[in-house]
Amino acid sequence: MSFRIEEKVVVTTNELFRISARLRSEGMESLYPARRISSVYFDSRTNGMFVDSEEGSLPRKKLRIRSYDQHNSFANLETKISSTEGRFKTSQSLTKDQCTRLLNNGLVDARYGFCQPRVEVSYTRKYFQFSGVRITFDTNICYKKIKTLIQAADSLNVMEIKAPVGTNSDFLLRLIGEPRRRFSKFSRAFVLTGII
């Protein structure tokens, strides 16, 4: 478990291309091939994780099963925790049977109680590195309500900056000068698919 700085920059497709071209000209390098990511988020019947996320309560968490490129043979149960000390993520590999069991039966969390799969978020992610900072571009973001299969597509894209704690904040602002603002795929999934 290690804490890190995470900043999100919400951009249109044109802004994304412009920023990407500038950073590439300044030395940004591709880390991995682009891939499609799918995350199934869990929550309680009272939407406790969603409420805590919207209110900015600390500590709070999100529970999800994440898989890549629609291959259910490889999935992780991830816990994203926001606390007064910072943000961190834990990850546990799942077998296909474990994944199926959790998706069918839900799980019990010590803070939120019984939680079931509520929404699925999928998007294409491109990975880059620039001066020791990881930058990802998330495009083609789609949301799906698990029970009814109601779907919604997002018109926005997200750039995420992930840097070690202690990275100079002026450097991060110079790297991408666009304003930071809250953008939670988890929260948008609840709103855009009509759960909330």
Secondary structure in CASP SS format (residue, H / E / C, confidence):
PFRMAT SS
TARGET T0000
AUTHOR 0000-0000-0000
METHOD secondary structure of the structure
MODEL  1
M C 1.00
S C 1.00
F C 1.00
R E 1.00
I E 1.00
E E 1.00
E E 1.00
K E 1.00
V E 1.00
V E 1.00
V E 1.00
T C 1.00
T H 1.00
N H 1.00
E H 1.00
L H 1.00
F H 1.00
R H 1.00
I H 1.00
S H 1.00
A H 1.00
R H 1.00
L H 1.00
R H 1.00
S H 1.00
E C 1.00
G C 1.00
M C 1.00
E E 1.00
S E 1.00
L E 1.00
Y E 1.00
P E 1.00
A E 1.00
R E 1.00
R E 1.00
I E 1.00
S E 1.00
S E 1.00
V E 1.00
Y E 1.00
F E 1.00
D E 1.00
S E 1.00
R C 1.00
T C 1.00
N C 1.00
G H 1.00
M H 1.00
F H 1.00
V H 1.00
D H 1.00
S H 1.00
E H 1.00
E H 1.00
G C 1.00
S C 1.00
L C 1.00
P C 1.00
R E 1.00
K E 1.00
K E 1.00
L E 1.00
R E 1.00
I E 1.00
R E 1.00
S E 1.00
Y E 1.00
D C 1.00
Q C 1.00
H E 1.00
N E 1.00
S E 1.00
F E 1.00
A E 1.00
N E 1.00
L E 1.00
E E 1.00
T E 1.00
K E 1.00
I E 1.00
S E 1.00
S E 1.00
T C 1.00
E C 1.00
G E 1.00
R E 1.00
F E 1.00
K E 1.00
T E 1.00
S E 1.00
Q E 1.00
S E 1.00
L E 1.00
T C 1.00
K H 1.00
D H 1.00
Q H 1.00
C H 1.00
T H 1.00
R H 1.00
L H 1.00
L H 1.00
N H 1.00
N H 1.00
G C 1.00
L E 1.00
V E 1.00
D E 1.00
A C 1.00
R C 1.00
Y C 1.00
G E 1.00
F E 1.00
C E 1.00
Q E 1.00
P E 1.00
R E 1.00
V E 1.00
E E 1.00
V E 1.00
S E 1.00
Y E 1.00
T E 1.00
R E 1.00
K E 1.00
Y E 1.00
F E 1.00
Q E 1.00
F E 1.00
S C 1.00
G C 1.00
V E 1.00
R E 1.00
I E 1.00
T E 1.00
F E 1.00
D E 1.00
T E 1.00
N E 1.00
I E 1.00
C E 1.00
Y E 1.00
K E 1.00
K E 1.00
I C 1.00
K C 1.00
T C 1.00
L C 1.00
I C 1.00
Q E 1.00
A E 1.00
A E 1.00
D C 1.00
S C 1.00
L C 1.00
N E 1.00
V E 1.00
M E 1.00
E E 1.00
I E 1.00
K E 1.00
A E 1.00
P E 1.00
V C 1.00
G C 1.00
T C 1.00
N C 1.00
S H 1.00
D H 1.00
F H 1.00
L H 1.00
L H 1.00
R H 1.00
L H 1.00
I C 1.00
G C 1.00
E C 1.00
P C 1.00
R C 1.00
R C 1.00
R C 1.00
F C 1.00
S C 1.00
K H 1.00
F H 1.00
S H 1.00
R H 1.00
A H 1.00
F H 1.00
V H 1.00
L H 1.00
T C 1.00
G C 1.00
I C 1.00
I C 1.00
END
